[in-house]
Amino acid sequence: MSGWNEQSVPDQHGRTAVVTGANSGIGYVTARELARRGARVVLACRSEARGTEAAGRLAAEVPGADAEFARLDLGDLGSVREFARHLPYDRLDLLINNAGVMALPYGTTVDGFETQFGVNHLGHFALTGLLLPALLDTPGARVVTVSSSTHALANIDMDDLNSERRYRRWVAYARSKTANLLFTHELARRLVAHGSDVIAAAAHPGYAATNLQTAGPRMAGRRFTERFMAVGNRYFAQSSETGALPTLHAATAPDLPPDSYIGPSLTAWRGTPGPAWRAPWTRNDRAGELLWAASERLTGVSYDVLKA
């Protein structure tokens, strides 16, 4: 592969990274490659069985890796608080907000939020806020949130953040991915205003073969759609290894500007990572402020450290 690839990731010795959803797909590859470069990596996963298995698999693939599993359920704000409270490290160089769900049947989180908005956005908003003091105390730290090119299908609806009026699974997913980008935009703006060198950036994997494509249809009992997605993953999608490159680039490439959005260079589906197109509404300051205020209210997590 020409251009930026996994070999381009700079040395990560002495750095600590938290990767959510690191038990499979691009999250696992991201964690593995950071560990391969010497980072201490925390695999933050909902399932203890899958997270422990992933940590063992990583150790087998990268002998001597400093990697460990820690339980984190982004659909349960109590779990998010427990994870942040018990993270044993004073420094945090990289927070990779990777975990997500896609196009699920309607459901709610433990705290009563629509599942896709609750997991993809609110869980990561709360996690980032709770870990922000450690990030601010670590020179050169970054927060990378994984969005999707599918965000372009829908802007958020501030009057219906939880899709209570009408639920359409793909619209709800697109709104949650728009929320990821608006969160990144507003976080980057606030960090700059605070005088911090912490970088907030976002990435998307293009069309990468992961279990996201098949989980929703399986839960809904739509077997034809599940098979169709599986065929697409097999014959048209790029690998998880390639899909993880935009995240790794956003996390480690030198001189990355705040509020960068990194994705595959070829028609937003595949290829080496570079700056990605994003819908204009994801850079709307007023929308970012409104979503931020609503997210603080809904999660009970306030970013007071940025107000001082």
C-alpha positions as CSV (number, residue, x, y, z in Angstrom):
1,M,0.0,0.0,0.0
2,S,1.4,3.4,-0.9
3,G,0.8,6.5,1.1
4,W,0.0,6.6,4.8
5,N,-0.4,3.1,6.3
6,E,0.0,1.2,9.6
7,Q,3.8,1.5,9.2
8,S,3.4,5.3,9.3
9,V,2.2,5.3,12.9
10,P,5.0,6.9,15.0
11,D,6.5,5.4,18.1
12,Q,4.0,5.3,21.0
13,H,6.2,4.2,23.9
14,G,5.3,6.0,27.1
15,R,1.8,6.8,25.9
16,T,-1.6,5.6,27.2
17,A,-4.6,5.0,25.0
18,V,-8.2,4.1,25.7
19,V,-10.1,2.5,22.7
20,T,-13.8,1.9,23.1
21,G,-15.3,-1.0,21.3
22,A,-11.8,-2.6,20.9
23,N,-12.9,-6.2,20.9
24,S,-13.5,-6.4,17.1
25,G,-13.4,-4.6,13.8
26,I,-11.6,-1.3,13.4
27,G,-11.5,-0.8,17.2
28,Y,-9.5,-4.0,17.7
29,V,-7.1,-3.1,14.8
30,T,-6.6,0.4,16.2
31,A,-5.8,-0.9,19.7
32,R,-3.5,-3.6,18.2
33,E,-1.5,-1.2,16.1
34,L,-1.1,1.4,18.9
35,A,0.1,-1.5,21.1
36,R,2.5,-2.6,18.4
37,R,4.1,0.8,18.4
38,G,4.5,0.6,22.2
39,A,1.4,2.3,23.7
40,R,-0.2,1.1,26.8
41,V,-3.7,0.3,25.6
42,V,-7.0,-0.1,27.5
43,L,-9.6,-2.1,25.5
44,A,-12.8,-0.6,26.8
45,C,-15.6,-3.1,25.9
46,R,-19.1,-3.9,27.0
47,S,-18.7,-7.7,27.0
48,E,-16.2,-9.1,29.5
49,A,-16.0,-12.3,27.6
50,R,-15.3,-10.7,24.2
51,G,-13.1,-8.0,25.7
52,T,-10.9,-10.5,27.6
53,E,-10.7,-12.7,24.4
54,A,-9.6,-9.7,22.4
55,A,-6.9,-8.7,24.9
56,G,-5.6,-12.3,24.8
57,R,-5.7,-12.3,21.0
58,L,-3.8,-9.0,20.9
59,A,-1.2,-10.3,23.3
60,A,-0.7,-13.3,21.0
61,E,-0.4,-11.1,17.9
62,V,1.9,-8.5,19.5
63,P,4.2,-10.3,22.0
64,G,5.1,-8.1,24.9
65,A,2.1,-5.7,24.3
66,D,0.9,-3.7,27.2
67,A,-2.8,-4.1,26.7
68,E,-5.7,-4.8,29.2
69,F,-9.5,-5.1,29.1
70,A,-11.7,-2.8,31.2
71,R,-15.5,-3.1,31.1
72,L,-17.4,-0.1,29.6
73,D,-21.0,-0.1,28.6
74,L,-21.7,3.2,26.8
75,G,-25.4,2.5,27.0
76,D,-25.3,2.8,30.8
77,L,-24.0,6.1,32.2
78,G,-23.4,4.4,35.5
79,S,-20.9,2.1,33.8
80,V,-19.3,5.1,32.1
81,R,-18.8,6.7,35.4
82,E,-17.4,3.5,37.0
83,F,-14.9,3.1,34.1
84,A,-13.7,6.7,34.4
85,R,-13.5,6.5,38.2
86,H,-11.4,3.3,38.1
87,L,-9.0,4.1,35.2
88,P,-5.7,3.8,37.1
89,Y,-3.6,6.1,35.0
90,D,-2.8,9.7,35.6
91,R,-2.0,10.4,32.0
92,L,-4.2,9.8,29.0
93,D,-2.6,10.5,25.6
94,L,-5.3,9.1,23.3
95,L,-9.1,8.6,23.8
96,I,-10.5,6.8,20.8
97,N,-14.3,7.0,20.8
98,N,-14.8,4.1,18.4
99,A,-17.6,1.9,19.7
100,G,-21.0,2.2,18.1
101,V,-24.2,0.6,17.0
102,M,-25.8,0.9,13.6
103,A,-29.4,0.8,12.2
104,L,-30.8,-1.2,15.1
105,P,-34.5,-1.7,15.8
106,Y,-35.9,0.9,18.1
107,G,-34.7,0.5,21.7
108,T,-33.5,2.5,24.6
109,T,-30.4,2.6,26.8
110,V,-30.4,1.9,30.5
111,D,-31.0,5.6,31.1
112,G,-33.9,5.8,28.6
113,F,-32.2,7.3,25.6
114,E,-32.8,6.1,22.0
115,T,-30.0,3.4,21.7
116,Q,-28.1,4.8,18.7
117,F,-28.0,8.4,20.0
118,G,-27.4,7.2,23.6
119,V,-24.5,4.9,22.7
120,N,-22.9,6.6,19.7
121,H,-23.1,10.1,21.1
122,L,-24.2,10.5,24.7
123,G,-22.0,7.7,26.1
124,H,-18.9,9.1,24.4
125,F,-19.8,12.6,25.4
126,A,-20.0,11.6,29.0
127,L,-16.8,9.5,28.8
128,T,-14.8,12.3,27.3
129,G,-16.0,14.8,29.8
130,L,-15.1,12.5,32.7
131,L,-11.7,11.8,31.3
132,L,-11.0,15.3,30.2
133,P,-8.9,16.3,33.3
134,A,-6.4,13.5,32.5
135,L,-6.3,14.5,28.9
136,L,-5.7,18.2,29.8
137,D,-2.9,17.1,32.1
138,T,-1.2,15.2,29.3
139,P,0.9,17.2,26.7
140,G,-0.2,16.5,23.1
141,A,-3.3,14.4,24.0
142,R,-6.0,13.7,21.4
143,V,-9.6,12.8,21.4
144,V,-10.6,10.9,18.2
145,T,-14.3,10.2,17.6
146,V,-15.3,7.8,14.9
147,S,-18.2,9.1,12.7
148,S,-19.4,7.8,9.3
149,S,-20.0,9.2,5.8
150,T,-23.6,8.2,6.5
151,H,-23.9,11.3,8.6
152,A,-24.7,13.2,5.4
153,L,-28.1,11.5,5.3
154,A,-29.5,13.5,8.2
155,N,-28.9,16.5,10.4
156,I,-29.8,16.3,14.1
157,D,-33.3,17.4,15.2
158,M,-32.8,19.4,18.4
159,D,-36.6,19.0,19.1
160,D,-36.4,15.2,18.8
161,L,-33.0,14.0,19.8
162,N,-34.3,10.6,21.0
163,S,-36.4,10.0,17.8
164,E,-39.6,9.8,19.9
165,R,-41.9,11.3,17.2
166,R,-40.9,8.9,14.5
167,Y,-38.1,6.3,14.4
168,R,-36.3,5.4,11.2
169,R,-33.3,3.3,11.9
170,W,-31.0,4.8,9.3
171,V,-32.0,8.3,9.9
172,A,-31.4,7.8,13.7
173,Y,-28.0,6.4,12.9
174,A,-27.1,9.3,10.6
175,R,-28.2,11.7,13.3
176,S,-26.0,10.0,15.8
177,K,-23.0,10.3,13.4
178,T,-23.8,14.0,12.8
179,A,-23.8,14.4,16.6
180,N,-20.3,12.8,16.7
181,L,-19.0,15.5,14.3
182,L,-20.8,18.3,16.0
183,F,-19.4,17.2,19.3
184,T,-15.9,17.1,17.8
185,H,-16.4,20.6,16.3
186,E,-17.6,22.1,19.6
187,L,-15.0,20.3,21.7
188,A,-12.2,21.5,19.4
189,R,-13.5,25.1,19.6
190,R,-13.7,25.0,23.4
191,L,-10.3,23.5,23.7
192,V,-8.7,26.2,21.6
193,A,-10.5,28.9,23.5
194,H,-9.2,27.3,26.7
195,G,-5.7,27.5,25.4
196,S,-5.2,23.7,25.5
197,D,-3.1,21.7,23.1
198,V,-5.4,18.8,23.3
199,I,-6.6,18.0,19.8
200,A,-10.2,16.9,19.1
201,A,-10.6,15.2,15.7
202,A,-12.9,12.7,14.0
203,A,-12.5,9.9,11.5
204,H,-14.5,7.5,9.4
205,P,-13.5,4.1,8.0
206,G,-15.3,4.2,4.7
207,Y,-16.9,0.9,3.8
208,A,-15.1,-1.5,6.1
209,A,-16.1,-5.1,6.8
210,T,-17.2,-5.2,10.5
211,N,-20.0,-6.7,12.4
212,L,-21.9,-3.3,12.4
213,Q,-23.5,-4.1,9.1
214,T,-25.0,-7.4,10.2
215,A,-25.9,-6.8,13.8
216,G,-29.0,-4.6,13.1
217,P,-30.6,-6.9,10.6
218,R,-29.9,-9.9,12.9
219,M,-31.6,-8.2,15.8
220,A,-34.6,-7.3,13.7
221,G,-34.9,-10.9,12.3
222,R,-34.3,-9.6,8.7
223,R,-32.4,-12.5,7.4
224,F,-32.3,-11.5,3.8
225,T,-30.8,-8.1,4.7
226,E,-28.3,-9.8,7.0
227,R,-27.2,-12.1,4.2
228,F,-27.1,-9.1,1.7
229,M,-24.8,-7.1,4.1
230,A,-22.6,-10.1,4.6
231,V,-22.1,-10.5,0.9
232,G,-21.3,-6.8,0.6
233,N,-18.7,-7.1,3.4
234,R,-17.1,-10.0,1.7
235,Y,-16.9,-8.7,-1.9
236,F,-17.0,-4.9,-1.8
237,A,-15.8,-3.7,1.6
238,Q,-12.2,-3.0,2.5
239,S,-10.7,-4.9,5.5
240,S,-10.9,-3.8,9.1
241,E,-7.1,-3.2,8.8
242,T,-7.6,-0.7,6.1
243,G,-10.7,0.8,7.7
244,A,-8.8,1.5,10.9
245,L,-6.2,3.7,9.1
246,P,-8.2,7.0,9.2
247,T,-8.6,6.5,13.0
248,L,-4.9,5.8,13.4
249,H,-4.0,8.8,11.2
250,A,-6.2,11.1,13.3
251,A,-4.8,9.7,16.5
252,T,-1.1,9.8,15.6
253,A,-0.2,11.9,12.5
254,P,1.9,14.9,13.4
255,D,0.6,18.4,13.0
256,L,-3.1,17.5,12.8
257,P,-5.3,20.6,12.9
258,P,-8.1,20.7,15.4
259,D,-11.5,19.6,14.2
260,S,-9.9,17.5,11.4
261,Y,-12.1,14.8,9.8
262,I,-10.1,12.0,8.3
263,G,-11.4,9.3,5.9
264,P,-10.5,7.1,3.0
265,S,-9.3,9.1,0.0
266,L,-11.1,7.2,-2.8
267,T,-14.8,8.3,-3.0
268,A,-15.0,8.2,0.8
269,W,-15.3,4.3,0.6
270,R,-11.7,3.0,0.5
271,G,-8.1,4.0,0.1
272,T,-5.4,5.7,2.1
273,P,-6.5,8.3,4.7
274,G,-6.8,12.0,4.2
275,P,-9.1,14.9,4.8
276,A,-12.7,13.9,4.3
277,W,-15.8,15.8,3.2
278,R,-18.4,16.6,5.8
279,A,-21.8,18.1,5.7
280,P,-21.9,21.9,6.4
281,W,-24.2,21.4,9.3
282,T,-21.5,19.6,11.2
283,R,-19.5,22.8,11.5
284,N,-22.4,25.0,12.7
285,D,-21.3,26.7,15.9
286,R,-24.9,27.4,17.2
287,A,-25.9,23.7,16.6
288,G,-22.8,22.6,18.4
289,E,-23.6,24.8,21.4
290,L,-27.2,23.6,21.5
291,L,-26.2,19.9,21.3
292,W,-23.5,20.4,23.9
293,A,-25.9,22.0,26.4
294,A,-28.5,19.2,25.8
295,S,-25.8,16.6,26.2
296,E,-24.7,18.0,29.5
297,R,-28.3,18.1,30.7
298,L,-29.1,14.6,29.6
299,T,-25.9,12.9,30.9
300,G,-25.3,15.0,34.0
301,V,-21.7,15.4,32.9
302,S,-20.5,19.0,32.8
303,Y,-17.2,20.1,31.3
304,D,-16.6,22.6,34.0
305,V,-12.8,22.4,33.6
306,L,-13.2,24.2,30.2
307,K,-15.1,27.0,31.8
308,A,-12.5,28.0,34.3
